[in-house]
Amino acid sequence: MVDRQHRPGAKTGSGGPASSQDANIEHRERLRKLALETIDIKKDPYFMTNHLVIKIGRPGYKILKSIDPLSGIMSAYEQKVETPDKQYQYVVFAAEPYENIAFKIPNIEIDQAEGRFYSEWNRDKHIFTLHLTFVTERVYNRQQGPMQKIQQNQYK
């Protein structure tokens, strides 16, 4: 216990102000006594159990490993397997437990318009499909009929 009787600035019998060091010592002592005190809940007459405390077991859970393939376009200068060739680019496929795989395709601009570049992952059959089309110089124009030559800079 901390001596609270003979402190400067305190009235006789008041106990006086405790320093922060004394307060910390007393706090640690209270925590030590609480830690040593063990309470058996089954024998404690002041503790009531009701239907809310009954344990019914562990909840069920299931761990699923989901493999979602990713695809991307990589230039010939980003890869380190072959010597870079500016005439080609690579389509890379990645799925987590497997190694990455790449296919060499011509280095032509890929059409990113809606419906022209899409991918699909069939979880049941484990088949990943990537559909891509290249931008060409000739595009079919429905209003004017036959193929019309369109400048490449109109796509940019």
C-alpha positions in Angstrom: 0.0 0.0 0.0 1.1 3.5 -0.7 1.8 5.8 2.3 -0.8 8.6 2.0 -0.3 10.2 5.4 2.9 12.2 5.3 2.8 14.1 2.0 3.7 17.8 1.6 0.8 20.1 0.9 -1.8 17.9 2.4 -4.0 18.5 5.5 -3.4 16.2 8.4 -5.4 13.0 8.0 -6.5 13.7 4.4 -4.2 11.3 2.8 -2.7 13.8 0.4 -2.4 13.8 -3.4 -0.7 10.8 -4.9 2.0 11.2 -7.5 1.5 9.5 -10.9 4.2 7.0 -10.0 2.3 6.0 -6.8 -1.0 5.8 -8.8 0.7 3.4 -11.3 2.1 1.2 -8.6 -1.3 0.9 -6.9 -3.0 0.2 -10.3 -0.5 -2.6 -11.0 -1.0 -4.0 -7.6 -4.8 -4.1 -8.1 -4.4 -5.8 -11.5 -2.0 -8.4 -10.0 -4.6 -9.2 -7.3 -7.4 -9.6 -9.8 -5.2 -11.9 -11.9 -4.5 -14.1 -8.9 -8.1 -14.3 -8.0 -9.8 -17.1 -9.9 -13.6 -17.4 -10.0 -15.3 -20.7 -10.6 -18.5 -19.7 -12.4 -20.3 -23.0 -11.7 -19.8 -22.4 -7.9 -20.6 -18.7 -7.9 -24.1 -18.2 -6.4 -24.4 -14.7 -8.0 -23.9 -15.8 -11.5 -27.1 -17.1 -13.3 -27.1 -19.0 -16.6 -30.0 -18.8 -18.9 -30.9 -20.0 -22.4 -28.7 -17.3 -24.0 -25.5 -18.7 -22.6 -25.9 -22.3 -23.8 -23.3 -23.3 -26.3 -24.7 -25.3 -29.3 -21.4 -26.1 -31.0 -19.2 -24.6 -33.7 -20.8 -23.0 -36.8 -20.3 -24.8 -40.1 -18.0 -23.3 -42.7 -16.5 -24.3 -46.0 -13.3 -23.1 -47.7 -13.5 -22.7 -51.4 -10.5 -22.0 -53.6 -11.7 -20.0 -56.6 -9.5 -19.8 -59.6 -10.3 -16.8 -61.8 -8.1 -16.6 -64.9 -6.7 -13.2 -65.9 -5.6 -12.2 -69.4 -3.5 -9.3 -70.7 -1.6 -8.0 -73.7 2.2 -7.7 -73.4 4.6 -6.1 -75.8 7.5 -8.1 -77.2 9.9 -5.9 -75.2 8.4 -6.8 -71.8 9.1 -10.5 -72.0 12.5 -12.0 -71.3 12.2 -15.5 -73.0 12.7 -14.6 -76.6 14.6 -11.9 -78.4 12.2 -8.9 -78.8 10.6 -8.7 -82.2 8.5 -5.5 -82.9 6.2 -7.4 -85.4 4.7 -9.4 -82.5 2.9 -9.0 -79.2 1.8 -11.5 -76.6 -1.6 -12.5 -75.1 -0.8 -13.7 -71.5 -3.1 -15.9 -69.4 -2.7 -16.3 -65.7 -4.5 -18.5 -63.1 -3.2 -18.7 -59.6 -1.9 -22.2 -59.0 -0.7 -22.6 -62.6 2.2 -21.0 -64.6 1.5 -18.1 -66.9 1.1 -19.0 -70.6 1.5 -16.6 -73.5 0.6 -16.7 -77.2 2.4 -14.8 -79.9 0.1 -12.7 -82.1 0.8 -10.0 -84.7 1.5 -6.6 -83.4 -1.6 -5.0 -84.8 -3.9 -2.7 -82.8 -6.6 -4.6 -81.0 -10.2 -3.4 -81.3 -11.4 -2.6 -77.8 -14.9 -1.6 -78.9 -17.9 -3.2 -77.1 -18.6 -6.7 -78.4 -15.2 -6.9 -80.2 -13.0 -7.7 -77.2 -14.4 -9.9 -74.4 -13.6 -12.8 -72.2 -15.7 -15.5 -70.6 -14.9 -18.0 -67.7 -17.0 -21.2 -67.6 -16.7 -22.4 -64.1 -18.4 -25.7 -64.7 -16.3 -26.8 -67.6 -13.2 -24.9 -66.5 -12.8 -23.2 -69.9 -11.6 -19.7 -70.4 -12.4 -18.0 -73.7 -10.9 -14.8 -74.9 -12.3 -13.2 -78.1 -10.3 -10.4 -79.7 -10.3 -8.7 -83.1 -7.7 -6.6 -84.8 -8.3 -3.1 -86.2 -8.0 -3.2 -90.0 -7.7 -0.4 -92.6 -10.8 -1.5 -94.3 -14.1 -1.3 -92.4 -17.5 -2.2 -93.8 -19.9 0.8 -93.8 -23.5 -0.4 -93.9 -24.9 3.0 -95.2 -22.6 3.3 -98.2 -22.5 -0.4 -99.1 -19.1 -1.8 -100.1 -15.9 -1.7 -98.2 -14.5 1.8 -97.7 -10.9 2.7 -96.9 -10.8 4.6 -93.6 -7.8 6.4 -92.4 -6.0 4.8 -89.4 -6.0 8.1 -87.4 -9.8 8.1 -87.2 -9.6 5.3 -84.6 -7.4 7.2 -82.2 
